[in-house]
């Protein structure tokens, strides 16, 4: 075998070994699909609140860690409008009550979305994380006592898929944190 053939063979072998060792890459179109699904899920959570997702969900894949999605969510429509430019104390109480009622609904939807997202992210390795973090909108006039500013759900992809296949008991494999 001449030196050129040996060199070509060696380069091809090195390239194949390098490709075999690379982690799977999650494409931007795949992440965009998951972003849209999360936006749709949250937007349709409450019939009276078509603006529950402010902006768009953003997702990134961190090689060696997993997929992370972030969104800003407004669980209740603020009562301050052009037709109602001054909030009464009762408006503020009603807004707070509605928001507090919806936070558990949001948490449940996020846990379900986490498992569904894990199922759809084939290129993410099974031992990596899937994370959804939402920041809750706050207004200056609002009483936020006892309300989280952020809710994060996360889990290892393999455990999420196993729990989903076993009947959907996700509580034991999802880490839910509030800040």
C-alpha positions in Angstrom: 0.0 0.0 0.0 1.5 3.3 -1.0 1.9 6.3 1.5 -1.1 8.2 -0.1 -3.5 5.3 0.4 -2.2 4.7 3.9 -2.7 8.3 4.8 -6.2 8.4 3.2 -7.2 5.2 5.1 -5.8 6.6 8.4 -7.7 9.9 7.9 -10.9 8.1 7.1 -10.5 5.9 10.2 -9.9 8.8 12.5 -12.9 10.7 11.0 -15.2 7.7 11.5 -14.0 7.3 15.1 -14.5 11.0 15.8 -18.0 10.9 14.5 -18.8 7.8 16.5 -17.8 9.6 19.7 -19.8 12.8 19.1 -22.9 13.3 21.1 -26.1 13.5 19.1 -27.0 17.1 18.1 -30.4 18.4 18.5 -31.3 20.5 15.5 -32.8 24.0 15.7 -36.0 22.9 13.8 -36.5 20.2 16.5 -36.2 22.7 19.3 -38.5 25.2 17.5 -41.2 22.5 17.2 -40.9 21.9 21.0 -41.1 25.7 21.7 -44.3 26.0 19.6 -45.9 23.0 21.3 -45.1 24.5 24.8 -46.5 27.9 23.7 -49.7 26.2 22.4 -50.2 24.1 25.5 -49.9 27.1 27.8 -51.9 29.5 25.6 -54.8 27.0 25.6 -54.7 26.4 29.3 -57.2 29.1 30.2 -60.0 30.2 27.8 -60.1 33.7 29.1 -56.4 34.4 28.7 -55.1 34.2 25.1 -52.0 36.1 26.2 -50.8 33.7 28.8 -47.4 33.3 27.1 -45.6 36.6 26.8 -43.2 36.5 23.9 -42.2 33.0 22.7 -40.7 30.0 24.5 -37.0 29.7 23.9 -35.2 26.4 23.9 -31.5 25.5 23.8 -29.7 22.2 23.8 -26.6 22.1 26.0 -24.4 19.3 25.0 -23.7 16.9 27.9 -26.6 18.4 29.9 -29.8 18.3 27.9 -32.6 20.5 26.6 -33.7 23.7 28.4 -36.9 25.7 27.6 -37.8 29.0 29.1 -41.0 31.1 28.9 -42.7 34.0 30.6 -46.2 33.2 31.6 -49.1 35.4 32.8 -51.6 33.1 34.5 -54.3 35.8 34.7 -55.2 38.9 32.6 -54.6 42.0 34.6 -57.7 44.0 35.2 -56.1 47.4 34.3 -57.4 48.5 30.8 -58.2 51.6 28.9 -61.8 51.2 30.0 -60.8 50.4 33.6 -57.7 52.6 34.2 -57.9 52.6 38.0 -57.8 49.4 40.0 -60.0 49.0 43.1 -58.9 47.0 46.1 -61.4 44.4 45.0 -59.9 44.2 41.5 -56.5 43.4 43.1 -58.0 40.8 45.4 -59.9 39.1 42.5 -56.7 39.1 40.3 -54.6 37.6 43.1 -57.2 34.9 43.8 -57.4 33.9 40.1 -53.6 33.8 39.8 -53.3 31.7 43.0 -55.9 29.2 41.6 -54.1 28.9 38.3 -50.6 28.2 39.6 -51.4 24.5 40.5 -53.0 24.1 37.0 -49.8 25.6 35.4 -47.6 23.2 37.4 -49.6 20.2 36.3 -49.4 21.4 32.7 -45.7 21.9 32.9 -45.1 18.4 34.3 -47.2 16.9 31.5 -45.4 19.1 28.9 -42.0 17.9 30.3 -42.8 14.2 29.7 -44.2 15.0 26.2 -41.2 17.0 25.3 -38.9 14.2 26.5 -40.8 11.8 24.2 -40.3 14.1 21.2 -36.6 14.8 21.6 -35.1 11.7 20.1 -31.6 13.1 19.6 -31.2 14.0 23.3 -29.4 11.1 25.1 -31.4 9.2 27.7 -29.2 10.2 30.6 -29.5 14.0 29.9 -32.0 16.4 31.4 -35.1 18.0 30.0 -36.0 21.3 31.7 -38.8 23.8 31.5 -38.6 27.0 33.4 -41.3 29.6 33.5 -41.1 33.1 34.9 -44.4 34.4 36.2 -45.3 38.0 35.3 -45.6 40.4 38.2 -47.1 43.8 38.3 -46.0 46.7 40.7 -49.5 46.9 42.2 -49.9 43.2 42.7 -49.6 41.4 46.1 -47.2 38.5 45.3 -46.9 37.2 48.9 -46.7 33.4 48.8 -46.5 33.4 45.0 -43.6 32.0 43.1 -41.7 34.2 40.7 -40.4 31.2 38.7 -41.5 27.5 38.4 -39.0 25.0 37.0 -39.7 21.3 36.2 -36.9 19.0 35.2 -36.1 15.3 34.9 -33.8 12.8 33.3 -35.1 11.9 29.9 -34.9 8.1 30.5 -36.8 8.3 33.8 -39.4 10.6 32.3 -40.0 8.1 29.4 -40.1 5.1 31.8 -42.6 6.8 34.0 -44.8 7.8 31.1 -44.8 4.3 29.7 -45.6 2.9 33.2 -48.8 4.8 33.4 -47.9 8.4 33.9 -46.9 8.8 37.5 -44.4 11.5 36.9 -44.2 12.9 40.5 -41.4 10.6 41.5 -39.1 11.5 38.5 -39.8 15.2 38.1 -38.0 17.8 40.2 -40.4 20.8 40.6 -38.9 23.9 42.2 -40.4 27.3 42.9 -38.5 30.5 43.5 
